[in-house]
Amino acid sequence: MTDTAAGTLRIGVDVLDRAELRRLLTRPWFLRLSYAPEEIGLADRMGEERRLEFLTGRFAAKEAVVKVLGTGLLRGVAPRDICVDRAAGGAPVVTLRGRAAALGPAAIEVSITHKQNVVAAVALAVVTPAGPPPARTLREDGAPMSLADTHQEAEASAFLRVRIGQEDAHYGGGLVDGAHILRLFGDLVTEITARTDQDEGLLSEYSGVRFLAPVRPGDYIEARARLVRTTRLRRVVELEAHKVIEASPAQGASAVQVLATPRLVCTATATTVIPMTRARPATATDAPPATGRNAPQAAARDVPLSSTTAKES
């Protein structure tokens, strides 16, 4: 990083071997998590090997961009929120969406190069000194982050994009009730427990629910979930819903507007409980036990009466 009159010059660099992504690119969950529709559309018009080269280059570019942003993939920014499209002349063009747009500077320049099986990308931008904290490139145990870590975290995340139909309008003015968004959140939480525990789980509560913008028929909503805390029986999931396309009836009966910056419409935190038969042994990585007046009761709900050693974290 270099200080300039306008702020701090940040440079992000990433190098990948095409073999690292070959198998992952055959998995729909990885494509859905990692690439914007524009990127997938470009790749689908290419042959198999060129597609692999192209998508590996785009992933390397995303890794370089998050280093400029000062965060990490799946640490508040989903890879698909960083769209590396192609300009008319063929040069890569970065568009930030969702949380990435909130963190990012006005413009990020990216260069991608290929040589045999190796792909490298460099990202460059000037950010204000009050930007976000440095990139997380190490795991909590101090080892370097890798694609394997990205895979594991992706298994603990979920994503939905839906179009709101006229039948979903509930209030005057064509407004959609908040319960509709919470139902989307419920599906995401279920997907996460299906991935992590092979069980649908039982949603026990929502907390911190905030409705921040109206939703109407014709809007497209992207809902995302991320597992943030795991105990022996409980899974705590952070949830967000953004409006990415907005109906514009004032401009025409079927007019819509693609939002340059997705609009946050709802946030919440969900707690879900899995059956005792799916419980895993407590580990050192679990959160510390609850303390205070309610701690014994909280533990008692999660521990079988026959157990004398297992305790919920």
Helices and strands as residue ranges (DSSP letters): E 2-4, E 7-17, H 18-22, G 24-26, H 28-34, H 37-43, H 48-69, G 79-81, E 82-86, E 92-96, H 98-103, E 109-115, E 118-127, H 147-155, E 157-163, G 166-168, E 169-171, E 175-176, H 178-197, E 202-211, E 220-230, E 234-247, G 249-251, E 256-273, G 276-278, H 295-302
